[in-house]
Structures are given as structure tokens and as C-alpha cells.
Amino acid sequence: MSALAVFYALAVWWSITQAILWLVRLSPKPALNAAALVLAALSSVLAVLASREAGVHAAFVGFTAGIGLWAAFEITFLTGAILGVDTPARSQSLGARAWAALKAIIWHEGAVLATLILLVAATGGDPNPAAAATFAALWLMRASAKLNLFLGVQNHCAEFLPPPVAHLARHFRRANMNPMFPFSIFFGSLAVAVLLRAGFDPATSPHDATASMLIATLIGLGVLEHWLMVTPLSPLALWSGKLGASPSRSLLAGSANLSN
């Protein structure tokens, strides 16, 4: 079951990422944003329903619902439907730059955080928190990626931002390393290790073991993308299957986040 959970997490995340990239390139923005609202609504209902059951199947369903809800937010981000107010920083001081960067995405971040709070409130105390845990893991890895992009990484791939969010590249910095990066790697790797231990522990229930493996895989992908941001290899190319080749978009680290 552990191997199935890892494979499922990889397959679902990669497939949904590719689908969003294709839709963002080809679909009319109004129709795509309307579809994102429908996806968000359906995923929210599925998350609440799945939270009431404890079992392997429920863990898979909750995880899928969390991914679907996150995908809806990423669509609205990549189309520029929900962003913020982008104005140049008044100076190049860290505080001025941070405030300008935050304002540029404030509405999107506020919507994501509010949704996470509502999701936790709606499913808190239920036997299957997989959806909320999945959404929270994606939010934390995305926030970490955004902060590293802001502070500076070697490979931020700003040239691959789609037109509606291309202006956000002004908030990126290029550097070999930044002070936050080691902490991002350490805590991300620690989370993966803790979840894997739970997933392989014979004393863990099948439901909890499955949920742990699913989320461990997701966070592991985020850690990998963090590492790629400080190497010559493109973190965006991870999703095309050709590292160093012409990249596609990433929703965890590459979307200035993804991604969501």
C-alpha cells in the first residue's frame, strides 16, 4: 500500500500540473477561472465528505480533494484573476521590497489562508484530515518557495512566468544561496522523515499510514524543487521529465507561488 500511495501522489500531482499548464496556455481566461470555481466547490464538498470516514480509500479521496482545491487556486493565480496590487518598492531595503512583494500577491495569499482555516474548521475532529493536511502541506512548501525566490536563488526561472504574472519577477533575486534555504531544506526533509516513519510503522493504522505516505511524497517533491532552485537544473523541467531541457511550469516552486 505504501508503494501505491507514493505512485498515486506522483501520478496525480504530475497529471494535474500538466493539465493546468495546457489549460492556461489554450483556454480562454474567463472560462478557465469559472472552471476553477467549480473545481474548488466540488473539491471542498469532497474534502468534507471524505473527512467523515477513516480508511485507506478515504485517505486517497481526501488527498485528491486537497490537490483539487489547490489546483483551483493555482489556476486563478496563473491567469492573474486573484493577485494583489503590484507597485514598485519605494527603496531597495529588505523591508520595502518585502512589503511590495506581499502587496503584489496579497489577495491570493489571503484567499488561500482563509480557505485553509475554513477547511480545518470544517473537518477538525473528523477521523480523516487528509484533505486539510494536503492543502496545508502545499501551502507551507509554497510559502517557503516564495520566500526563497524573494531572498535569492540561483535558478528562479522568471522567464517562464506566464504573461498575467510575469510582472512578479521584479520581486525575485538571483543568488547562489540565501539564509533561509538551509532551514527550508532541513524542516522539509524532517517532515518527510517523520511521515515516512509513520507510514512504515506497523503500529500505524492503514488509513494513517496511507495518508502519511501521500503527504510525505508531496513534501518530498517540494524539497526536490527547492534543491533544484540552487542548481543549474531547472525546477520547472522536473515536470517535463527532462531536467535541463525546455521546462514546463511547476506549481510548487516555479510559479513564484505553486507552486500553489
C-alpha positions, 0 to 999 in steps of 0.5 A: 500500500505504501508503494501505491500511495507514493505512485498515486501522489506522483501520478496525480500531482504530475497529471494535474500540473500538466493539465493546468499548464495546457489549460492556461496556455489554450483556454480562454481566461474567463472560462478557465477561472469559472472552471476553477470555481467549480473545481474548488466547490466540488473539491471542498464538498469532497474534502468534507465528505471524505473527512467523515470516514477513516480508511485507506480509500478515504485517505486517497479521496481526501488527498485528491480533494486537497490537490483539487482545491489547490489546483483551483487556486493555482489556476486563478493565480496563473491567469492573474484573476486573484493577485494583489496590487503590484507597485514598485518598492519605494527603496531597495531595503529588505523591508520595502521590497518585502512589503511590495512583494506581499502587496503584489500577491496579497489577495491570493495569499489571503484567499488561500489562508482563509480557505485553509482555516475554513477547511480545518474548521470544517473537518477538525475532529473528523477521523480523516484530515487528509484533505486539510493536511494536503492543502496545508502541506502545499501551502507551507512548501509554497510559502517557503518557495516564495520566500526563497525566490524573494531572498535569492536563488540561483535558478528562479526561472522568471522567464517562464512566468506566464504573461498575467504574472510575469510582472512578479519577477521584479520581486525575485533575486538571483543568488547562489544561496540565501539564509533561509534555504538551509532551514527550508531544506532541513524542516522539509526533509524532517517532515518527510522523515517523520511521515515516512516513519509513520507510514512504515510503522506497523503500529500505524493504522492503514488509513494513517499510514496511507495518508502519511505516505501521500503527504510525505511524497508531496513534501518530498517533491517540494524539497526536490524543487527547492534543491533544484532552485540552487542548481543549474537544473531547472525546477520547472523541467522536473515536470517535463521529465527532462531536467535541463531541457525546455521546462514546463511550469511547476506549481510548487516552486516555479510559479513564484507561488505553486507552486500553489 
